[in-house]
């Protein structure tokens, strides 16, 4: 079988529905739009128009705001770092390679949740105060990347 031999499944396509081609076609004269009224005319009102009443999308309250300069960090808890051997330099690229984080986003932040049992050298964009304490308490190093 080759690409030029492929055929559509029988009944998968139907003939184009031609409107306004005379009474005999079954869809002439009003072309399936009925008589008179807003929707029978060309350029009828857009979706959501409520006859001059304030439409629903304008009546409902708007909320939320996203600052244009907001930074979103990939967060990793200190307890997650226990998987590495003693003396390892933990970086964002290492965490991504090992599948700990899916994407780097705007940087890496180490959070202080859990216990750290291994001495590590950690490089990240941001650290929680408790995370810094836990890493340095075991003799590891903390390097903040800008």
C-alpha positions as CSV (number, residue, x, y, z in Angstrom):
1,X,0.0,0.0,0.0
2,X,1.3,3.5,-0.9
3,X,0.1,7.0,-0.1
4,X,-1.4,7.4,-3.6
5,X,-3.5,4.3,-3.2
6,X,-5.3,5.5,0.0
7,X,-9.0,6.1,-0.3
8,X,-11.5,7.6,2.1
9,X,-13.9,5.2,3.9
10,X,-17.2,4.8,2.2
11,X,-19.8,7.2,3.7
12,X,-17.2,9.3,5.5
13,X,-17.7,12.3,3.3
14,X,-21.0,13.7,2.0
15,X,-21.7,16.0,-0.9
16,X,-21.6,19.8,-0.2
17,X,-25.0,21.2,0.8
18,X,-25.8,23.9,-1.8
19,X,-28.2,26.5,-0.5
20,X,-30.3,28.9,-2.5
21,X,-30.3,26.8,-5.7
22,X,-34.1,26.9,-6.3
23,X,-37.2,25.3,-4.8
24,X,-36.5,21.9,-6.4
25,X,-33.3,21.5,-4.4
26,X,-35.3,21.4,-1.1
27,X,-33.2,24.3,0.2
28,X,-34.1,27.2,-2.0
29,X,-35.9,30.5,-1.4
30,X,-35.2,31.1,2.4
31,X,-32.1,28.7,2.4
32,X,-33.2,27.0,5.6
33,X,-33.3,30.3,7.6
34,X,-37.1,30.7,7.8
35,X,-39.1,33.8,7.2
36,X,-38.2,37.2,8.5
37,X,-36.5,37.9,11.9
38,X,-33.0,38.7,13.0
39,X,-31.4,35.4,12.0
40,X,-32.9,35.3,8.6
41,X,-30.9,38.4,7.6
42,X,-27.2,38.6,6.7
43,X,-24.9,39.9,9.4
44,X,-27.3,39.0,12.3
45,X,-26.2,39.7,15.9
46,X,-23.1,38.1,17.3
47,X,-23.1,35.2,19.8
48,X,-23.9,36.4,23.3
49,X,-26.0,39.4,22.1
50,X,-29.0,39.7,24.4
51,X,-31.1,42.3,22.6
52,X,-29.5,45.4,24.1
53,X,-29.5,44.0,27.6
54,X,-26.1,43.9,29.3
55,X,-24.7,40.5,28.2
56,X,-23.8,37.8,30.6
57,X,-20.1,38.0,29.9
58,X,-20.2,41.7,31.0
59,X,-22.4,41.1,34.0
60,X,-20.2,38.6,35.7
61,X,-17.4,39.8,37.9
62,X,-13.9,39.8,36.6
63,X,-11.1,38.8,38.9
64,X,-7.4,38.0,39.0
65,X,-4.4,39.8,37.8
66,X,-1.1,38.5,36.5
67,X,1.9,40.9,36.7
68,X,3.9,41.0,33.5
69,X,7.2,40.6,35.4
70,X,6.1,37.7,37.7
71,X,8.6,34.9,38.0
72,X,7.5,31.3,38.5
73,X,10.1,29.0,40.0
74,X,10.3,25.2,39.9
75,X,10.1,24.2,43.6
76,X,11.9,21.3,45.1
77,X,11.8,20.3,48.8
78,X,15.0,19.5,50.8
79,X,13.7,16.0,51.5
80,X,13.7,15.2,47.7
81,X,17.5,15.8,47.6
82,X,18.1,12.7,49.8
83,X,18.2,10.6,46.6
84,X,21.7,11.9,45.7
85,X,25.0,10.6,47.0
86,X,27.1,12.6,49.5
87,X,29.1,15.4,48.0
88,X,27.0,15.7,44.8
89,X,26.6,19.1,43.3
90,X,22.8,19.5,42.8
91,X,21.9,21.8,39.9
92,X,18.6,22.5,38.0
93,X,19.9,20.6,35.0
94,X,20.6,17.5,37.2
95,X,17.2,17.6,38.7
96,X,15.6,18.0,35.3
97,X,17.7,15.1,33.9
98,X,16.6,12.9,36.8
99,X,12.9,13.8,36.3
100,X,12.5,15.6,39.6
101,X,11.3,18.7,37.8
102,X,9.5,18.8,34.5
103,X,10.5,22.3,33.4
104,X,12.9,24.9,34.8
105,X,10.4,27.8,34.3
106,X,12.1,31.0,35.6
107,X,14.6,29.2,37.9
108,X,14.9,26.8,40.7
109,X,13.9,27.3,44.4
110,X,14.8,25.0,47.2
111,X,12.1,24.8,49.9
112,X,12.8,23.6,53.5
113,X,10.1,20.9,53.8
114,X,11.3,17.6,55.2
115,X,14.7,16.3,56.6
116,X,18.0,16.3,54.8
117,X,20.3,13.4,55.6
118,X,23.1,13.8,53.0
119,X,25.8,16.5,52.7
120,X,25.3,18.2,49.3
121,X,26.4,21.2,47.4
122,X,23.3,22.9,46.0
123,X,23.1,25.5,43.3
124,X,19.7,27.3,42.8
125,X,18.2,30.7,42.1
126,X,16.5,30.9,45.4
127,X,16.5,29.2,48.8
128,X,14.0,29.2,51.7
129,X,15.7,30.3,54.9
130,X,15.0,26.9,56.5
131,X,16.4,25.1,53.5
132,X,19.7,27.0,53.7
133,X,20.0,26.2,57.4
134,X,19.4,22.4,56.8
135,X,21.9,22.2,54.0
136,X,24.7,24.1,55.8
137,X,24.0,22.3,59.1
138,X,25.2,19.1,57.5
139,X,28.3,20.8,56.1
140,X,27.0,21.2,52.6
141,X,27.3,24.4,50.6
142,X,24.6,26.8,49.2
143,X,25.3,28.8,46.0
144,X,22.7,31.3,44.9
145,X,22.7,31.8,41.1
146,X,21.4,35.1,39.8
